[in-house]
Amino acid sequence: MSYCYGLRILLISILISMLAADYPYCGNDCSTNPCSCCIYDTSGLIELSLDVNCQEPNRSRIIEPGINSNDDSYLIYQIDSCLTKLPENICEFPKIKSIVIKENKITEVPNLSCLSELVYLDLSYNKITTLKTGIFDSLTKLSVIRLQYNEIKTIEAGVFHMNLNSIKKVDLNNNKLTKLDVWSFFNITHKFCRFNVSYNQINQLINEKGRKIQTQTNDVHGPGFVDFRHNHLQIWIIEVMKSLGFPTARKLGYFLLWGFDFRDNPWICDCVLYDIMSIVKNFKTLISRNYFQVYCSEPRVELFFDMELEEFVCNVTERCPPGCLCQDQPAFKRFFIDCQNSGLNELPVHLPRRKNLHLNFNNNSINRLDNRKYLKSVEHLDLSDNNITFISPQSIDNLNSLDYLNLNNNSIEYLPENIQKLRLSKLDIDNNVFICNCSNVWMSKWLKSKEFIKDGSNITCTVENNRDIVIQDMNIDILDCRPIIISKIIIIPIIVSLVIVIIIIVICIYLRYELLTIYYLKFKFRRHVLDEFKYDVYISCDEERDEDRIWIQENILQLFDNLGLKCYISFRDGMGGEITVDKNITTIHNSRIVLVLASDTYITNSKNMIEFNEIYHQTISNKNRELILIKRGLFQSSKIKNGYIRSLFRLKLYLYSNDENLTKKMIKSMNLKFLNL
């Protein structure tokens, strides 16, 4: 607030220095009555006659005067007629200085830049709807524009531009404007009498091009008087002021000589106005102007300057809990949420996203103080007269902005120990049902050391045998809190045992497939055995890989045929139309020996791995079945994802395809006792 205070003092000082300054006059000859002489003296002008045919109201013409001098200046005066357009040949008379065509049916203002001598323009009481850019270009002598009582809804950007060097008065009152660009009058670079937009429907002031007031240059704005009376303005133009570059002391000082009449608008006097009012409220005691008599329509009908600063508040409904009042109170630098007697059973999950929260949850049925995201913004928290039995330590951690906490008259048995970290100015925890034991002995020292705790010396708790004591008197002797000493002789073996157990568990998890394979090989079960197997050998390989198929044909099938073994391999013995996976699994069940050629593509093929899982469970744990695993190619066992086949490689339970003694080792592995090899 130091900035606002300094700004207020500066503005008041500037205002006092300006009180003696002259208010804008219409011209040098208006020394007695400011702005009372804005009627142009036409006594020396020659009136031009018009040829008007109401059958063609848009085709009127100026009649050439009989006697014409180069020094003659003209006026047009045509009222209460049927014209819908200005005369067609108006640009043929560039020395026209005054145009009064009112109470007609004119629908638009044409480009008048050809009339460089024009001083006075009155097109009031017509049917004009739009003022288009450029209509007043080059009219450096134009002093008065009267367009009141038309149907103007739109003023395009640049209509009132900075080159209108002589403008004194603009009347746009009693039209149908709903918004107005503030540069319509800020573009006036000299003192002027009045810019009148009263009796319109203006509900919004805009800065369409986002231009800023430049105080570092020689740009001058006004001053003058702008009349906004009897419009629909409700909300103060804070955003427009920001877009103009406000508020700075230098820029605000520019407008102390301006006049703005905002009376008779339905102003909402809420917190949006607080910053402005905190600066200008004292102006009324220093300067008296009738246009300061601005009334608010909400929250009640009252003079703007009669309201206390504390009354400029905003009621917020978004995310406000049912039955609660949520109010922005800038005078107190807080956002107040009053949920007293609202029937709450828990803290609201959501609140308006604001800082400096002051929460009153008094007299509800809240039973827990749980963590909420908004707690980090809470400065004042009243939870008195509830049914709180539990306080979350996480909620206390989040209350790092808290200044006041009231937990009086609840059912709290234990406080979280981290409540000691709160930096409070006041804490009330009286009238609870605290239980004292060895875990909260810290409360005694805490209550003694913190002066901000209300009635800290009288807060009691219950100990064994339902006896009440003052918490500050609590100590380890009263509670018989003797520490339990555990001998190192006991602790060390326990820790070592736990470490060993953890290591064993980790090893078992990591090597679970290897341990399972070792177990099966050590304790092979004799399962139910068929009277005879249909096949001696089932061969599994990557049948989609030509190299593996050729290797099988050249090194395995010829050998097994010579040994008289009946073999099955899908790519040779399978029949068209069969479901390969089902047929292969059935054949595995009907084969005494399974030979697997594991290449780098075999171990990555999901279909092969499904088949291998069945092979593993049918052979590895059965005394009557054999599994021969042949590694073909270079690949690391750590890269194998299938745990069953990976365990066989890690345990070295395989043969190499390039081993010179591969044939003998295969025959040995097959346990062919009937062969004499």
N, C-alpha and C positions, 0 to 999 in steps of 0.2 A: 504493500500500500504506500510505500515511500514515494514511488513514482507518481501515483495519483494525487498524493498530498502536495508534492512539489508542483505538479501541473495546475492544481486548483489555485494555489497561491499566485503562480505566474499569471493565470488567466484573469484573476481578480485585479491584479496590478495593472495589466494591460487595459482592462475594461475601464478602470478609474481614469487612466491617462487618456482614454478615448471619449469620455463622456462629453467633453467640450467640443468634440469634432462636429462639423456640419454634416447633416444628413443629406443624401443625394438630392440634387435639384434638377428640374427639367432643363434649365438653361441659365445663362448668366443674367437674363432679364427677370428671373423668378426669384428675386432676393427676399421677398417678403413672405410668400406662401410656397414652401417647397412642394413640388409636384401638383400644384393646383392650376398650372397654366399649360397643361399638355394638350390644349386645343389649338390647332394650327391656324394662324391668321391668314385667311384666303382672300382678304380684301383687294389685293393687287393682282389677282389671277383672273384670266379670261375663261369663262365657262364654255366648255365644248358641248354642242348639242349632239344627240344621238338619233340615228334613224332606227327605230325599233318597230318590228312587226311581230306581234304576239303569235302570229301563225307560224313564224320561224324564229323563236326566241333565242336560238343559238347563232343567228346570222346578223346581229346588229352591227352598225358601222358608225364611226364618228363623222359628222358632217363638217366639211372643210369650212373654217371660218372665212367670212368675206374679206376682212382686212387682216393681213398676217405680217408680223414683224419678227425679225430674228431675235429680238429681245423679249418677245412675249412668252409668258409662262401660263400654263393652263390648269384647269381643274375639270373633273367630271363629277357631276352630281345627279344621281338617278336613284330615287327611292320608290319603294312600293310599286314595282313593275314586274314584268314577266321574264326578265333576262335569265338565261341559263348559262351564258358564257360572257366573258368580257368582249368588247367590240373587236371585230376581226382585224381592223387596221390600227389598233392602239399603238403599235410600235412605230407608226408613221408620225407620231407626235412625241418625240423623246423629251420634250420640255414639260410634260405633264408633271405637276408637283403634288396634286391632291386627287385622290380617287375616293369618292363616296358612292358606292353602289350597294346599298343595304335594303333589306326587306324585299329582295328579289328571290330568284331560284337558282342562283349560281351554284354549280356542283363541284367546281374545281378552281384552284388558283393557278393560272398559267405561269410560265416562266416570264418574269417581269424585268429581266436583266437589261432589256433595251431601254428602260425608263430610268436612266441614270440620275435624273433630277428629282425622282419621286421622294417626297417627304412624308406624306400622310396617306395611309391606306385603310379604308373602312369598308370591309365586306361582311359586316355583321348581319345577323338575321337572314342567312341564306341556307343552302343545302350542302355545303362543302363537307366532305367526309375525310379527305386525306390531304396532308401538306407534303409535297414531294420535294426531294432534294434538288437544290439549284434554283428554286423559284425566286429567291431573293438575292441571287448572286449579282455582284457589281452595284448593289443599291447602297452605296456608302453614305447617302444623305437621308436614308429612310429613318424617320424618328418615331412614328407611331404606327402600330399594326393593330387593327381592331377586327377580330374574328370571332367575337362572342356570339352566342346563340346560333351556332351552326350544328352540324352533326359530326364533328371531327372525332374520329376514332384513332387515327394514326398520324404521328409526326415522324417522318423519316429522318435518319441521321443526317446532320449537317444543314438542316433547314435554317436554324439560327446559328450562324457561323461567326467567326471572330472578325470578319471584315465588315460586319454591320456596325460601323463606327459611330453612328449617330442615334442608335436606338435608345429611346427613353421609356417607351411604354408598349407592352404587349398584352392584349386582352384575349385570352382563350377561355374565359369563363363560360359556364353553361353550354358545354359540349358533351361528348361521350367518351372522353379519354379514360382509359383504365390503367395506363402506365405512362410514365414520363421519364425521359432520359435527363439526368441532372445537368448534362452539358448544354441543354437547351438554354439555360440561364447562366451557367458558369462560363459559357463562351463569350458572354458580354464583357468587354475589356475596359469598361468605363462606368462611371456612375450612371445609374438609371433609376427611373421612378418606380415602376411596378411591372412585374411579370405575373399576370393574374391567371391562374388555372383553377379558381374556385368553382364550386358547383359543377364538378365533373364526377366521374366514378373511379377516380385514381385510387388504386389499392396497392400500387407498387412503384417505387422509384428505382431506376436502374442506371447502371453505367455500362452501356452496351459494348463499348470498345475497350473498357478497362483502363481508360486514361487516368493519370494521377495528377494531383495538384502539384505543380513544380514551383518550389520556393527558392530554388537555387538559381533560377533564371529571372529574366525581366518580365515574365508573364504577369499580367494583372487580371484580376477577376472582380468585376463590379466596382464598388458595392451597389446593392439595390435591395428592393423589397419583393419577396416572392409570396404570393397569396395562395395557400393550399386549403382554405376553409371549405367546409361542406364537401368533403370527399369521403373515401372509404378506407383511409389509412388506419391500420390497427397496430402494426408492429413497427417499432422504431427501425430506422434505416441503418442498422449496424453494419450489415454486409456492404452496403454502398459506401459507407464511410471508410471501411477498410480498403475497398477497391480504389478509393481516391487517395489513399495514403495516410488517413487519420489513424489514431490521434497523435499528433506531435504538437508541441506548444506553438511552434512557429506557424503551422498550418491552421490551427484553431484560431490563432490571433488574427488571421486574415479576415475572419467572418464576424468579428465583433461589431463591425459597422453595417453588416447585413441585417435585414429583417426577414423573419420567416413566420408567417401566421399559420399555425396548425390547428386553430380552433375548429370546433364542430366536426371533428373526426372521431370515429369510434375507437379511440386508443385503448389498447390493453396495457395497463401499467403493471408490468411484471419485472422479473429479474433482468430481462434484457436491457431495461432502462437504467439499471442501478449505476453502472459505470458513468453514464452521462449525467445522471442526477447528482452523483457524489461530487461532480465537478461544478455544475452550473446552478445548483440549488441556491447558492448565496447571491446569485445575480439579482434576484428579485428585490433584495434589500438595498441594492446599489442603483438600480435603474427601474423606472416605472414605465411600462408600455402595456396598452390594453391587450395586445396579442399574446401576453403571457398568461392570459386567463384560459388556459387549455384544461379541458376536463377529461378525466378517464371514464371509459365506459365499463371497464372491468379492472379490479374485482368489484368495484362499486363506483357510482357516480360521485366524483370528488375532484376538486381542483388539483391539477398536476403538481403544483408547487406546495400544496398543503399536505401532501402525503409525507410521512416519515420515511427515511431511507430503509428502515426495517420492514416496511410494507411492500417493498419491491421484490416480490418472490415469484417463483414459477412452480406451479403444481405439475408434476410429471406422472403420467399414467403408464408409460411403457415399462414393462418388467416390474411394476409396482405390485406387491402382493395384495390379494383381495382384502378389503377391510382396512387397508393401511393408507396413510397420507405420506406421499413422497414429495418433498418440496426443496427446491434450490433456494437457499437463503444467503445471498452474497454479502449482506451487511454483517452477518456473523461468520462469514468465510466457512460455510458448512453446507452439506447436503443432508437434510433432516428426514429421517424415515420414522414415522410414528405408527407402530403396530400395537400399541397398548390396548389390551382387552379385545384382541382380534381373534381369539380362539385358536391360536397356532399350537400345533403339537410338536413342531420341529422348526429349526431355523429355515427360513426360505432358501431354496436352492439357488434362485437368481434374484438379484436386485438391480436397479438402474446402475449403469456403468458410470460411476462418478467417483471423485476423490473427496477427501475430508468427510467421510460418512459419520453421521451421528445417529445411532440406532436405539430406539426405545421399544424394547420387547417386554415391557413390564406387564405383569398380571396376565400371563398366558398359561399354557400347559406344556411348555417345552421341557423335555426330559433329558436332552443331551446337548452339549455344546460340541457339535461336530465341525470338521474343517469345511470351509467354503472359500471359493476363490476371492470373493469380495472382502474377506476379513483383513487382507493386507492394506485396504484403504480405510479401515475403521479407526476413528479417533475416540469415539465415545460409544460405549456399549452398556446398556442397562438391561440386565436379565433378571432383575429382582422379581420376587413373587411368582416363581415358576415351580416346576417339579424336577429340576435338574439333579441327576444322580451321577452323571459321568461327564468329564471334560476331556476331550481328545488332546493329547500332547501336540499333535500336528496343528490343531487350531491355535494353540498358544504360540507356536513358532510363527504362524502366519500373522499374528497380531502385532507386527513390529512397529506400527504407527499409533498404537493405542495409547491414550492418555488417561482415560477414565474407564473403570470397570466396576459394575455393581452386580454382585452375585448374592445379595442379601435375600434371606428367607427362601432357601431352596432345600434340597435333600442331599447335599453333597457330603460324601463320606471321605473322599480322598482328593487332594489337589495334585495335579501333575507337577513334578519337581521343577520343570522348566518355567513355571510361572514366576520363579525368582528373577528371570532375565528381563521381565517386562519393566520398562521405564515409565512408571505411572506418576500422575500427580495425586490420584485418589483411587483407593480400592476399598470396596465394602464386601466382606465375606461373612458377616455376622448372621446369626440365626440359621445355621446349617447343622448337620448331624455328623460332624467330623469324628472319625475313629482314630485314636492314636496307637501306633505300634512302632516297631523298630524301623520300618521302612520310611516313616515320615518324621523322624526326630528333627530333621532339618527345619521344620516349621517353627520350632521354638526360637531358634536363632534368627530366623527370617522375620518373624513378627516383632522381635525386639529391635531389629536394626532398621526397619522401614517405618518412618513416621507417617507416610501417606496412607497407611492401612487404618481405616476407621475403627476405633475402639479395639485396637490390636491387643491391648493388655487384658481385655475381658472376654476374648473369644475362647470357648471351651471345646473339649473333645471328650469322648468316652473311652475308657480303658477297660481292662478285664473286670469282671464282676459288676458291669454297668455303672462304674464309678466315673463321675465327671471331674475333670481337672482343667485348670487354665493351661492353654497350650504353651504359653511362655514358661510355665513351670515344668514342662515335660523334659525328661532327660533319660539317658540310657539306664540309669540305676532304677528309676521308678518303673520303667518298662521291662527291666531285667533283660537288657539286650547284650548278652555275652557273645562275643564272636566265637564261632566254631573253628577250632584249629585242626587242620588235617595234616598228618605227618607226611613228610616228603617220601618216606619209605613206602607209603601207600600210593601216593600220587604218581610217582615215576613209573612203577609197573603198569598202572592203569593207562597212563598216556602211551607208553610203549605198546601195550596190547592194542589200544585203539588204532595206533598208527599201522601196526602190522595187519589188523583186520581191514583197514581202509586200503592198504596196498594189495592185499589178497583179492579184495572185491574188485579193484581196478584191473588187476591182471585177469581175473576171471571174465570180466566184461570184455576186455580187449581181445583175449584169446579164447573166447567162448566156443568158437567153431573148432579150433584145434583141440581143445579139451574134450569136446564131444567126440571127435574122431578118435582120439587116443582111447577114450572110454569104450567106444564100440569095438575097436581093434583088440583091446585087452579082454573084454568080456563079450565076445560074439555070441549072440543068442541062436539056438537051433530052432528055427521056425518050422512050421508045417511045410513039408517038401512034397512037391508033385512026384508021382510014381516015376515019371520020366519027363525031361524037358524036351520041348519041341525043337529047340535050337541049342547048339553048343555055344555059339558066340553071337552076340548082338554087337554091331559096330555103329558107334555114334561119331559123327564128324560134321563139319560145315559143308553140307551137300551143295551149297550154292557157290562154293569156291572150287574152281577147276583143279588148282594145284593139289588140294587136299584129296580130291576124288582120285586123281591120277596116282598119288602116293599110296593110297589105300589099295588100289588095284595092283600096283607093281610090287608092293612090299608085304601086304597082309593077305589079300584074298588068295593069291597063288600059293603062299605058304600054308594057309589053312586048308586049301583044297588038297595039297600034297599030304597033309596030316589026316585027311579024311574027316575034317570037322564041318558040321553043317552050320553055315553062317547066314545071317540075315543083315542086309544093309538096304536102307530104304530106296536109294536111287537106283539100285539094281533089282531088288526083289519086290518092291512095292507095286501095287496094281492101280491102274487108272481109276479115278472116281472114289478112291478111299480117302477118308479123313486122316491125313498123315499123322497128326499128333496122337489121335486115339489109337491108331494101328501100331505106332512105335511103342507107346506105353504098354499095350497088350503084349507085344513081342518081348519087351524088357522083362515082363513077368514070366515069360516062357523060355527064357534063356539062362543057362547056367553061368556063362561068363559074359561080361560086358567090357568091350574095349572102346576107350574114348581117345580120339585124336584131338588134342587141344591145341589149336593154333590161335594166333592173335585175333582172328575174326570169330572163331568159335566162342571164345570167352566173352565177347561183347554182343553176341546175338541172343536176344531175349528168348526166342523160341528154343534155342539150344539149351539155355540155362534152365528153362522149365523142365526140359527133358532130363537134364543132368540131376536136378533135385530128386526126380523119381529114381534115377539110377543109383544115386547115393544111398537113399533110404532102403532100396531093395538089395543092395550088395554089401555095404560096408559093415552092417551089423549081423549078417547071416553067414554062418559057418559053411554052408553049402553053396555059396555064391562067391564069385571072384570079380574084382574090378581091376582092370589094367588101364592106367592112365599114361599116355604118351604125349610128351611135350614136343611140339613142332614149331620152330621159329623162336625169335628172341623177344621176350616180353617179361616184365617184372611182375612177380606175384602180388606186390603191393598195389598194382593197378587193377587187380581183379576185384570186381564189386561183389560177385557171388561168394558168400562166406564159406560154403561147403567145398567148392573146388579150390578156393584160395587156401583152405586149411591143408589140403593134400599137397599142394605145392610147397607150403611153408614147412611141412613135415617131411619133405623130400620123398613122398610116396608116388613117384612117377619115373618113367623111363624117357631117355632122350631118343628122338627119331634118328639121329645120326650116330648112335652108338654101334660100334662094330659087332658087339655081342648082343644086339637087340633081340635076335631070334631066340637064342638060348635063354635070355632073361625072361622073355615072354612065355616061353614054354614052361619055365620054372614057376613063374607066377600063376600059370593056369593049372598047375598041379595035375598034369596029365600023366598019371601013374601008368596008364595002359600003353604009353608010347615009350619006345626004347631009344631015347635020344641022349 
